[in-house]
């Protein structure tokens, strides 16, 4: 669940400031009237009392009117969300979700090493070392947080459930040392890594541990989350870290978060000196630097256990005990030295030194434009390491510890590749997988393509994942034949320089089945006789509605991109840290934020004002299941007023607004990459394992089951929209949000994401694929972060999973990203949100911003004109449309169409127009109005009667005195 955002509090106060001021003014006037009208100034008691009573009655009415304006205006969305009925999950669904979480983790845990058949554990008793064993990582933070409604299965619980007995005295050492995990959240980060110093282990505890069992498991964990990337220098200024000992520092200068601290290394020394059979478990989503493993022959086995969700640690226990055979494969490349990654110098915090005029407020402070250069181009993750090895540019074995797609099993498999057929634009072949060992297990058929490359020509990686299939569980000796098929345009490359289109060059393509990205089992050759350029309406790439051509030339900036030419001759130049912190004058002239965006400058005088406010009698339910361009949509849209459309556009935070005149009810959208979390009712679902866990399963069927489970839970929670799945790329191991993103590979990410989306959509839940696009780091992500990348990398790497989610997953909801692409805010980039998303890919539906905080660059006027339809806002800031020109109203109409199309096809409308109760806050407000009216009339009547009585009494007194 998300916590309270102080920016939200400030925005709420600012949005109701006019009403608060009005209340204050009337209060002051009432006080002035009360003080001014006294015995000295007004001798007439009746008049004085009447003025006093009426002043405060007027104040009462003014307060009710002002509060009513607040609740029906800027606070309406918040109140609708906060007072929504709390729909809970049924126990049956909770149990099914728990079971699914365990199934996912059973296939997501990845065995990286198992020397001497060390695993499964030979003894049911085991010593578990490492503070992380008592406080493991279940998920992420921010929108990826899990609900606290449900109990979690801890790592030690999971081992116990599997029949393993752990050393309780060791565990007590850790819980006594520290019970809570330091907070790594959206708004504060304490990067401390609690670990008991080796010197503080009592010798009798170590001696008792050796008597308890000769099996030792070491657990080291790493957390991450929304709002901050993992530190690349733990000693840098601004990093909060508390050393575990006063005698030494955990990290020397330059030490990073994804390597062992000194205290952890000392603990590994301690364990390996006392135990010869050690299993190391890394629990975290970000690829860890496991270089130390080679220094300890006692470390026989290494397991990667990504964040397990609320019940997934059951699976880790089962794998350690041998009740489950691990079948996970890495979703990322593990390096001996993460500082040698080509992204190392160009990931993180880079501020322009010549953009001060664009400074804006963000998160309570000032921010100015920042940047990040995607210098590696298409050579992301394994695509670089495999290609660089082929070119002789790196020593692969000294660089890569565990390749992409790597994972061991308790059994052995053989794979036999059949003949390859290339006909009618399709490549197909069968692979026979046989379990040649003595334990049942699953294997993965991984298919890679090595395209022909011309030195200095179109950039191409020598290994490209194009297909994969996971087998069923095979008994010893059992075989399964897996069919692999893919279109030949999956082998094409994007030529952003000459053809400015997708190109399938003529030549020989190596098609291989591999155990991982580096190790081929067998390779066949597919020969493409003639070059194909996908540049015509009759011949588009991957089913594009219109041919793709360059849209992001400006986003390349002045960056030197890594090239394969000359065996990566420009590696040092391309991957060096930025030489300049200044934006060029040419690009600076195109930079836009709220300081220089003027809607009127973008109006088209030829635009005609659309019809608004018509009375056609069309209801939204009439359009359920109708095509996007059905003529009846125009009749419905004609009925909307400017205010109706603005309400839909401005108030899209955690739901989309009601429009009563067309039967559009308020729908609920919720957070949670691995769950459903309603931040207002505080109702959440079971948290499933992280996106990384799903990717490591290499099992699309599990992703489908996940999407189906999301759909089932959404129905029970009365939720229609899911702010997920997230599918940005693990460009760097240090991205704080890698836990909810899938992989360094766009295709693997795309298969997982599109499978989950398709299943959720079948249940009538619209999934907001996010964050669209190139939002691959957390540092400065909402501080006008200018992302520079070339068109080929954008299309081949970063847009790939989004494209698959539209074309295969059939999503009709998108969440745009905070960052800029070049000098244009991604959510307001027409090339991205209209040309690529809608024109090329054929997307129909609505695009929502990421959290709408204004931030100096978010404004509804610019966004709706460029393809972003509504704002993830719950308060009134710059989320309302201010321009009422024909151009603006046309854009509003299109945005409303997109939002309503998405809503009409949600499960809430599958049986006609929904019948929903009046929100409780409205009922309360109506009662308050009635009570206030009665009080006002009654008290005014009483006041007037008293005034009349006093006046009569005064006249009698005067008459009597005269007599």
JOURTA-V397390 format. One line per field, one symbol per residue. phi: phi as a letter, one per 20 degrees, with the letter a starting at -180 (. if undefined). psi: psi as a letter, one per 40 degrees, with the letter a starting at -180 (. if undefined). burial: # if it has 9 or more other ideal C-beta (glycine too) atoms within 8 Angstrom, else .. A space follows every 50 residues. Layout:
# JOURTA-V397390
phi: ???
psi: ???
burial: ???
This chain:
# JOURTA-V397390
phi: .fefeffffffffffdggfffffffffffffgffffecffecffgfffff fffffffffgfffffffffffedfeffgfgffdffeedfffffgffffff gfgffgdefdeebbfmlfdfgedfebeddogffebfeeaddmfefdfefd fdeffffffffeneddffffgfgffffaedegfddfdbcdegdfafggfe ffffffffffffaeeccddccbdaafobeffebfdffneebdfebeebef cegnfdfdcfffffffffggfffdcedddddedreegeedgfgfecfffe ccdddfgemecffgffgfffenfcefcfcfebeedfcffeffegeccpdc dfdccffdgbeblmcebcgcbbdeffleedlfffffffffemecegfedd ecffmeadcfcccdcdeefedcblmcdbadcedceeedcfadcceddccd efcdgnegfbeecbfcabbdfffdfgnecbededbbffffefceeeddfl afcdffqededcdceafddeebcddddefcfcdeccfebdelmgfcffbg ccgfffmdeeegcfgmlmfegfffeffgecddeffffgfdfcbffcecgf fdedfefdfffcmfdemedgffegnefgdggfffffffffegffffffff ddfmqcfecffdmeefdddcepfcaccefdemecdfeegfgfgfffflcf fffffffffgffffffelddccfreebfeffcfeffdgfdeeafdffgff fffffffgffffemdeeegbdebmedbegmfddlfeedbegffgffdeeg fffffefdflfcbcdfdffedmddggfdeffffdfffeffenfcqdddff gednlncebfgffffcoeebdfccceceeefdedffffffffffffgfff fgffdeffdfdnffdcffgfffgfffffgfffffffffffffffffffff fffffffffffff
psi: iiahhddddddddddeddddddddddddddddddddgadddhdhdddddd dddddddddddddddddddddebdedddddddeihghiiidddddddddd ddddddedhhhdigiffdiihdiehhhhihdedegihdaaibeeiiiedi iihidddddddeehhihddddddddddhdihihgadeihhehghhhidee hhddddddddddiehhhhhhihiiahehihheheeihehhhhieieeiid hihehidfihiddddddddddddeheghhhhhhidhhihfdddeegedgd ihhhgiheaeededddddddeeehhheiiheihhidheeeieedefhbhh hieffdeehihhfeaiiiiiihhgdebeghbdddddddddeeeihddedh dhiheihiieaiiihhhaihhhifeihiiihhhhheaehiiiihhhhihh ihhhheahhhiehhheiihhiihhiheiihhhhhhiideeeiihhedcdf ihhhiiahhhhihidaddhhdihihhhhdiihhgeidegihfeidihhih efddedafihihiehfffdeddddeiihdieihiddddeehhaedehhdd eeihdehihihifigeehiddeeheiidfhddddddddeiiddddddddd gehfiiiigddefhihihiiigdeahhhedefhiihhiiidddddedfhd ddddddddddddddddefhdihgiihfiigdieehdeddeidiehddddd ddddddddddddeehhhghihhifgeidhedfffhhhhiiddddddcded ddddddddefifiihiidiihbehhdefhdddddddddddefhhaihiii hheceeehidddddeeehdihgieihbfeihdhfiddddddddddddddd ddddeiddedfahihiihiddddddddddddddddddddddddddddddd dddddddddddd.
burial: ##..#.##########..##.##..##.##..##..#....#...##### ##############.######..########..#....#...##.##### ##############...####...#######################..# ..##########.#.##.###.###.#......###..###.######.. #...##.###..#.#####################...###.###....# #...##################.##.#################..#.### ######################..############.#..########.# .#..#..#####....#######################.#....#..## .######.###.#.#.#..#.....####.#####.#.############ ###....##############..#.#..##.#.#.#.#########.... #####...######.###..##.#.#.#...#.#.....###.#..##.. ##.####.#.####...#.##..##..#....#...##.#####..#.#. ..#...#..#.#.....#######.#.....##.######.#.####### #######.#..###.################.################.# .################################################# ################################################## ###########################################.###### .##########################.###.#.################ #########.........#.#.#.#..##..#..##..##..##.##..# #..#.........
